[in-house]
Amino acid sequence: MFVEKNRKLANEIKKKTKGKVIVGDALSFLRNWKGKAHVIFADPPYIYDKYDELIKLALNKLEEGGVFILEHDKKKNFNAPEERKYGDTVLSIWVKE
């Protein structure tokens, strides 16, 4: 159900933006994808042990000026240049220069 709901949301975004939206495991995708991205948004489980690899891969896949947004628990700190806090959730934001 969760994946199906996300696929529907991804299809809505594709229609509105004419962009490419991928729903799936971010690490698997980033390891194999040869392209560059304008925006990468990752929302791994809060209990997750591969944040460092995810951040490194995502930042390497951004084009200049691209944005990486990582959703995580407020107990984690990744020293991102920008953070937005929403209750127990934090969005850490990096822009590739």
DSSP file with accessible surface (Angstrom, degrees, kcal/mol):
  #  RESIDUE AA STRUCTURE BP1 BP2  ACC     N-H-->O    O-->H-N    N-H-->O    O-->H-N    TCO  KAPPA ALPHA  PHI   PSI    X-CA   Y-CA   Z-CA
    1    1 A M     >        0   0  199      0, 0.0     4,-2.6     0, 0.0     5,-0.2   0.000 360.0 360.0 360.0 -45.9    0.0    0.0    0.0
    2    2 A F  H  >  +     0   0  144      2,-0.2     4,-2.2     1,-0.2     5,-0.2   0.931 360.0  45.1 -59.7 -47.8    2.8    2.5    1.0
    3    3 A V  H  > S+     0   0   73      1,-0.2     4,-2.4     2,-0.2    -1,-0.2   0.924 112.7  51.3 -64.4 -42.4    4.7    1.9   -2.3
    4    4 A E  H  > S+     0   0  103      1,-0.2     4,-2.2     2,-0.2    -2,-0.2   0.920 109.3  50.6 -62.0 -41.4    1.5    2.1   -4.4
    5    5 A K  H  X S+     0   0  148     -4,-2.6     4,-2.1     1,-0.2    -1,-0.2   0.924 111.4  48.4 -61.7 -42.5    0.6    5.4   -2.7
    6    6 A N  H  X S+     0   0   47     -4,-2.2     4,-2.7     1,-0.2    -1,-0.2   0.868 108.5  53.8 -67.1 -35.6    4.1    6.8   -3.4
    7    7 A R  H  X S+     0   0  118     -4,-2.4     4,-2.4     2,-0.2    -1,-0.2   0.907 108.4  49.9 -65.5 -39.3    3.9    5.7   -7.0
    8    8 A K  H  X S+     0   0  124     -4,-2.2     4,-2.0     2,-0.2    -2,-0.2   0.927 112.0  47.5 -63.7 -43.7    0.6    7.6   -7.4
    9    9 A L  H  X S+     0   0   89     -4,-2.1     4,-2.3     2,-0.2    -2,-0.2   0.922 110.4  52.7 -62.6 -42.7    2.2   10.7   -5.9
   10   10 A A  H  X S+     0   0    5     -4,-2.7     4,-2.6     1,-0.2    -2,-0.2   0.916 107.7  51.5 -60.5 -41.6    5.2   10.3   -8.2
   11   11 A N  H  X S+     0   0   78     -4,-2.4     4,-2.1     1,-0.2    -1,-0.2   0.894 108.6  51.2 -63.8 -38.2    2.9   10.1  -11.2
   12   12 A E  H  X S+     0   0   99     -4,-2.0     4,-1.9     2,-0.2    -1,-0.2   0.919 111.0  48.1 -63.9 -42.5    1.2   13.3  -10.2
   13   13 A I  H  X S+     0   0   67     -4,-2.3     4,-2.5     1,-0.2     6,-0.4   0.924 109.3  53.5 -64.3 -43.8    4.5   15.1   -9.8
   14   14 A K  H  X S+     0   0   82     -4,-2.6     4,-2.1     1,-0.2     5,-0.2   0.916 108.9  49.3 -56.8 -44.2    5.7   13.8  -13.2
   15   15 A K  H  < S+     0   0  158     -4,-2.1    -1,-0.2     1,-0.2    -2,-0.2   0.896 116.1  42.1 -63.3 -40.7    2.5   15.2  -14.9
   16   16 A K  H  < S+     0   0  170     -4,-1.9    -1,-0.2    -5,-0.2    -2,-0.2   0.809 127.4  27.7 -78.2 -31.7    2.9   18.6  -13.3
   17   17 A T  H  < S-     0   0   85     -4,-2.5    -2,-0.2    -5,-0.2    -3,-0.2   0.565  87.8-132.8-109.3 -12.6    6.7   19.1  -13.7
   18   18 A K     <  +     0   0  181     -4,-2.1    -4,-0.1    -5,-0.3    -3,-0.1   0.737  68.5 127.4  61.5  19.9    7.6   17.0  -16.7
   19   19 A G        -     0   0   36     -6,-0.4     2,-0.5    -5,-0.2    -1,-0.2  -0.366  67.0 -99.9 -97.6-178.7   10.4   15.7  -14.6
   20   20 A K        -     0   0  161     -2,-0.1     2,-0.5    -3,-0.1    -1,-0.0  -0.913  33.5-170.4-106.4 127.6   11.5   12.2  -13.7
   21   21 A V        -     0   0   35     -2,-0.5     2,-0.5   -11,-0.1    -7,-0.0  -0.979   3.2-163.2-121.1 127.2   10.5   10.8  -10.3
   22   22 A I        -     0   0   83     -2,-0.5     2,-0.5     2,-0.1    -2,-0.0  -0.942   1.6-166.0-112.3 128.8   11.9    7.6   -9.0
   23   23 A V        +     0   0   40     -2,-0.5     2,-0.3     2,-0.0    -2,-0.0  -0.968  49.5  65.4-112.6 121.2   10.2    5.7   -6.1
   24   24 A G  S    S-     0   0   60     -2,-0.5     2,-0.5     4,-0.0    -2,-0.1  -0.979  91.4 -18.6 161.9-167.3   12.4    3.0   -4.6
   25   25 A D     >  -     0   0   88     -2,-0.3     4,-2.2     1,-0.2     5,-0.2  -0.542  51.3-154.3 -71.5 117.0   15.5    2.3   -2.6
   26   26 A A  H  > S+     0   0   33     -2,-0.5     4,-3.1     1,-0.2     5,-0.3   0.894  89.8  51.6 -62.6 -43.2   17.7    5.4   -2.9
   27   27 A L  H  > S+     0   0    4      1,-0.2     4,-2.4     2,-0.2    -1,-0.2   0.941 111.0  47.2 -62.6 -46.8   21.0    3.7   -2.3
   28   28 A S  H  > S+     0   0   55      1,-0.2     4,-1.2     2,-0.2    -1,-0.2   0.929 115.9  45.9 -59.6 -45.2   20.4    1.0   -5.0
   29   29 A F  H >X S+     0   0   61     -4,-2.2     4,-2.1     1,-0.2     3,-0.6   0.956 113.6  47.0 -63.6 -50.4   19.3    3.7   -7.4
   30   30 A L  H 3< S+     0   0    4     -4,-3.1    -1,-0.2     1,-0.2    -2,-0.2   0.848 108.1  56.5 -64.3 -34.1   22.2    6.1   -6.7
   31   31 A R  H 3< S+     0   0  108     -4,-2.4    -1,-0.2    -5,-0.3    -2,-0.2   0.840 119.3  30.9 -63.3 -33.8   24.8    3.3   -6.9
   32   32 A N  H << S+     0   0  119     -4,-1.2     2,-0.3    -3,-0.6    -2,-0.2   0.639  93.6 101.1-103.0 -17.1   23.7    2.3  -10.4
   33   33 A W     <  -     0   0   63     -4,-2.1    -4,-0.0    -5,-0.1     0, 0.0  -0.517  47.7-166.8 -78.4 135.6   22.4    5.6  -12.0
   34   34 A K        +     0   0  183     -2,-0.3    -1,-0.1     2,-0.1    -4,-0.0   0.516  58.7  87.5 -98.0  -5.5   24.8    7.3  -14.4
   35   35 A G  S    S-     0   0   26      1,-0.1     2,-0.3     0, 0.0    -2,-0.0  -0.060  71.5-118.0 -87.6-174.0   23.0   10.6  -14.6
   36   36 A K        -     0   0  115     26,-0.0     2,-0.3     0, 0.0    26,-0.2  -0.931  26.0-142.9-123.6 152.2   22.9   13.9  -12.6
   37   37 A A  E     -a   62   0A  13     24,-2.4    26,-2.4    -2,-0.3     3,-0.1  -0.845  20.1-155.0-121.1 151.5   20.0   15.4  -10.8
   38   38 A H  E    S+     0   0A 128      1,-0.3    29,-2.7    -2,-0.3     2,-0.4   0.839  92.1  13.9 -80.8 -43.1   18.5   18.8  -10.1
   39   39 A V  E     -a   67   0A  92     27,-0.2     2,-0.4     2,-0.0    -1,-0.3  -1.000  60.9-173.9-139.1 134.0   16.8   17.6   -6.9
   40   40 A I  E     -a   68   0A  22     27,-2.5    29,-3.1    -2,-0.4     2,-0.5  -0.997   6.7-174.7-125.9 125.4   17.2   14.5   -4.8
   41   41 A F  E     -a   69   0A 106     -2,-0.4     2,-0.4    27,-0.2    29,-0.2  -0.986   4.7-174.9-119.4 125.5   14.9   13.9   -1.9
   42   42 A A  E     +a   70   0A   5     27,-2.6    29,-2.8    -2,-0.5    -2,-0.0  -0.984  14.6 178.0-124.5 135.0   15.5   10.9    0.4
   43   43 A D        +     0   0   82     -2,-0.4    29,-0.1    27,-0.2     3,-0.1  -0.643  17.8 174.1-132.0  69.8   13.3    9.8    3.3
   44   44 A P        -     0   0   15      0, 0.0     4,-0.1     0, 0.0    -2,-0.0  -0.288  47.0 -75.8 -71.6 167.2   14.9    6.7    4.7
   45   45 A P        -     0   0   87      0, 0.0     0, 0.0     0, 0.0     0, 0.0  -0.267  41.9-119.9 -57.3 148.1   13.6    5.0    7.8
   46   46 A Y  S    S+     0   0   71      1,-0.2     2,-1.1    -3,-0.1    27,-0.2   0.841 110.4  61.7 -63.2 -32.2   14.5    6.9   11.0
   47   47 A I  S    S+     0   0  168      2,-0.0     2,-0.3     0, 0.0    -1,-0.2  -0.816  80.4 140.8 -93.7  97.3   16.4    3.8   12.2
   48   48 A Y        -     0   0   40     -2,-1.1     3,-0.3    -4,-0.1    -2,-0.0  -1.000  41.0-166.5-145.4 134.9   18.9    3.7    9.4
   49   49 A D  S    S+     0   0  140     -2,-0.3     3,-0.2     1,-0.2    -1,-0.1   0.305  79.1  66.2-110.5  12.2   22.6    2.9    9.4
   50   50 A K     >  +     0   0   92      1,-0.1     4,-2.5     2,-0.1     5,-0.2   0.045  55.7 120.1-122.4  27.5   23.6    4.0    5.9
   51   51 A Y  H  > S+     0   0   10     -3,-0.3     4,-2.9     1,-0.2     5,-0.2   0.907  75.2  54.1 -57.5 -44.4   23.1    7.8    6.2
   52   52 A D  H  > S+     0   0  130      1,-0.2     4,-2.3     2,-0.2    -1,-0.2   0.925 111.5  44.0 -59.8 -45.4   26.8    8.6    5.4
   53   53 A E  H  > S+     0   0   75      2,-0.2     4,-2.8     1,-0.2     5,-0.3   0.918 113.6  51.7 -64.9 -42.1   26.8    6.5    2.2
   54   54 A L  H  X S+     0   0    1     -4,-2.5     4,-2.7     2,-0.2     5,-0.2   0.936 111.2  46.6 -60.9 -46.4   23.4    8.0    1.2
   55   55 A I  H  X S+     0   0   20     -4,-2.9     4,-2.6     2,-0.2     5,-0.2   0.942 113.8  48.3 -62.5 -47.0   24.6   11.6    1.7
   56   56 A K  H  X S+     0   0  144     -4,-2.3     4,-1.9    -5,-0.2    -2,-0.2   0.940 114.6  45.0 -60.4 -48.8   27.9   11.0   -0.2
   57   57 A L  H  X S+     0   0   34     -4,-2.8     4,-1.3     1,-0.2    -1,-0.2   0.925 113.8  49.6 -62.2 -45.0   26.2    9.3   -3.1
   58   58 A A  H >X S+     0   0    0     -4,-2.7     3,-0.6    -5,-0.3     4,-0.6   0.931 110.7  48.8 -62.4 -45.6   23.5   11.9   -3.4
   59   59 A L  H >< S+     0   0   46     -4,-2.6     3,-0.8     1,-0.2    -1,-0.2   0.876 110.2  52.4 -64.3 -34.3   25.9   14.8   -3.3
   60   60 A N  H 3< S+     0   0   85     -4,-1.9    -1,-0.2    -5,-0.2    -2,-0.2   0.758 107.6  52.8 -70.5 -24.4   28.0   13.2   -6.0
   61   61 A K  H << S+     0   0   37     -4,-1.3   -24,-2.4    -3,-0.6     2,-0.3   0.479  88.6 101.1 -90.9  -3.7   24.9   12.7   -8.2
   62   62 A L  E <<  -a   37   0A   1     -3,-0.8   -24,-0.2    -4,-0.6     2,-0.1  -0.597  67.4-134.4 -82.2 143.6   23.9   16.4   -8.1
   63   63 A E  E >   -     0   0A  67    -26,-2.4     3,-2.8    -2,-0.3    33,-0.3  -0.442  51.0 -67.2 -82.3 167.4   24.6   18.8  -10.9
   64   64 A E  E 3  S+     0   0A 164      1,-0.3    33,-0.2    -2,-0.1    -1,-0.2  -0.331 129.3  17.6 -57.3 131.0   26.0   22.2  -10.0
   65   65 A G  E 3  S+     0   0A  48     31,-3.6    -1,-0.3     1,-0.3    32,-0.1   0.376  96.4 141.4  84.6  -3.5   23.3   24.1   -8.2
   66   66 A G  E <   -     0   0A   2     -3,-2.8    30,-2.6    30,-0.2     2,-0.4  -0.282  44.1-133.7 -71.2 158.2   21.4   20.9   -7.5
   67   67 A V  E     -aB  39  95A  39    -29,-2.7   -27,-2.5    28,-0.2     2,-0.5  -0.937  12.8-164.4-120.4 132.8   19.7   20.3   -4.1
   68   68 A F  E     -aB  40  94A   0     26,-2.5    26,-2.4    -2,-0.4     2,-0.5  -0.976   8.9-170.6-114.1 126.2   19.7   17.3   -1.8
   69   69 A I  E     -aB  41  93A  38    -29,-3.1   -27,-2.6    -2,-0.5     2,-0.5  -0.977   0.1-169.9-119.4 124.6   17.1   17.1    0.9
   70   70 A L  E     -aB  42  92A   0     22,-2.7    22,-2.8    -2,-0.5     2,-0.4  -0.964   9.4-152.5-117.7 119.8   17.3   14.4    3.5
   71   71 A E  E     + B   0  91A  43    -29,-2.8     2,-0.3    -2,-0.5    20,-0.2  -0.784  33.7 144.8 -91.0 133.7   14.4   13.8    5.9
   72   72 A H  E     - B   0  90A   0     18,-2.3    18,-3.0    -2,-0.4   -26,-0.1  -0.969  50.6 -71.5-158.3 172.5   15.4   12.4    9.3
   73   73 A D  E >   - B   0  89A  30     -2,-0.3     3,-2.0    16,-0.2    16,-0.2  -0.383  42.7-119.8 -70.2 146.3   14.8   12.3   13.0
   74   74 A K  T 3  S+     0   0  115     14,-2.3    -1,-0.1     1,-0.3    15,-0.1   0.681 108.7  71.8 -64.2 -15.4   15.7   15.4   15.0
   75   75 A K  T 3  S+     0   0  180     13,-0.3     2,-0.3    15,-0.0    -1,-0.3   0.670  87.9  77.8 -74.2 -14.6   18.1   13.3   17.1
   76   76 A K    <   -     0   0   87     -3,-2.0     2,-0.4    14,-0.0    -4,-0.1  -0.709  61.0-168.8 -95.4 147.3   20.4   13.1   14.1
   77   77 A N        +     0   0  104     -2,-0.3    -3,-0.0     1,-0.1    -2,-0.0  -0.970  15.0 172.0-137.7 121.6   22.7   15.9   13.0
   78   78 A F        -     0   0   36     -2,-0.4    -1,-0.1     2,-0.0    -2,-0.0   0.231  49.2-118.5-112.2  11.4   24.5   15.8    9.7
   79   79 A N        +     0   0  138      1,-0.2     4,-0.0     2,-0.0    -2,-0.0   0.859  48.9 175.8  54.0  39.2   26.0   19.4    9.7
   80   80 A A        -     0   0   14      1,-0.1    -1,-0.2     2,-0.1    14,-0.1  -0.419  42.2-117.6 -69.8 151.0   24.0   20.3    6.6
   81   81 A P  S    S+     0   0  106      0, 0.0     2,-0.4     0, 0.0    13,-0.1   0.795  99.3  25.3 -61.1 -27.0   24.3   24.0    5.6
   82   82 A E  E     -C   93   0A  76     11,-1.4    11,-3.0     2,-0.0     2,-0.4  -0.998  66.7-176.1-140.3 142.6   20.6   24.4    6.1
   83   83 A E  E     -C   92   0A  64     -2,-0.4     2,-0.4     9,-0.2     9,-0.2  -0.997   9.6-161.9-135.9 143.5   18.0   22.6    8.3
   84   84 A R  E     -C   91   0A 118      7,-2.1     7,-2.8    -2,-0.4     2,-0.4  -0.996  15.6-152.1-123.6 126.2   14.2   22.9    8.6
   85   85 A K  E     +C   90   0A 149     -2,-0.4     2,-0.4     5,-0.2     5,-0.2  -0.847  18.5 174.4-106.6 134.3   12.6   21.5   11.7
   86   86 A Y  E >   -C   89   0A 130      3,-3.3     3,-2.2    -2,-0.4     2,-0.3  -0.841  64.2 -68.2-136.0  89.7    9.1   20.2   11.9
   87   87 A G  T 3  S-     0   0   66     -2,-0.4    -1,-0.1     1,-0.3     0, 0.0  -0.432 119.4  -9.4  64.6-122.5    8.3   18.6   15.2
   88   88 A D  T 3  S+     0   0   99     -2,-0.3   -14,-2.3    -3,-0.1     2,-0.4   0.441 124.6  86.1 -85.7  -0.4   10.4   15.4   15.5
   89   89 A T  E <   -BC  73  86A  34     -3,-2.2    -3,-3.3   -16,-0.2     2,-0.4  -0.822  55.8-169.0-108.2 141.9   11.4   15.7   11.8
   90   90 A V  E     -BC  72  85A   3    -18,-3.0   -18,-2.3    -2,-0.4     2,-0.6  -0.983  12.9-151.9-126.6 139.2   14.3   17.6   10.2
   91   91 A L  E     -BC  71  84A  34     -7,-2.8    -7,-2.1    -2,-0.4     2,-0.4  -0.959  14.7-159.6-105.4 112.6   15.0   18.3    6.6
   92   92 A S  E     -BC  70  83A   0    -22,-2.8   -22,-2.7    -2,-0.6     2,-0.4  -0.827  12.9-160.7 -91.4 134.4   18.7   18.7    6.1
   93   93 A I  E     +BC  69  82A  19    -11,-3.0   -11,-1.4    -2,-0.4     2,-0.4  -0.966  14.9 179.9-128.4 129.1   19.5   20.6    2.9
   94   94 A W  E     -B   68   0A  28    -26,-2.4   -26,-2.5    -2,-0.4     2,-0.5  -0.961  10.7-159.6-122.2 143.5   22.6   20.8    0.8
   95   95 A V  E     -B   67   0A  76     -2,-0.4     2,-0.5   -28,-0.2   -28,-0.2  -0.993  21.4-130.6-120.4 126.1   23.1   22.7   -2.4
   96   96 A K              0   0   67    -30,-2.6   -31,-3.6    -2,-0.5   -30,-0.2  -0.637 360.0 360.0 -80.3 123.2   26.0   21.6   -4.7
   97   97 A E              0   0  196     -2,-0.5   -31,-0.0   -33,-0.2    -1,-0.0  -0.598 360.0 360.0 -98.6 360.0   28.1   24.6   -5.7
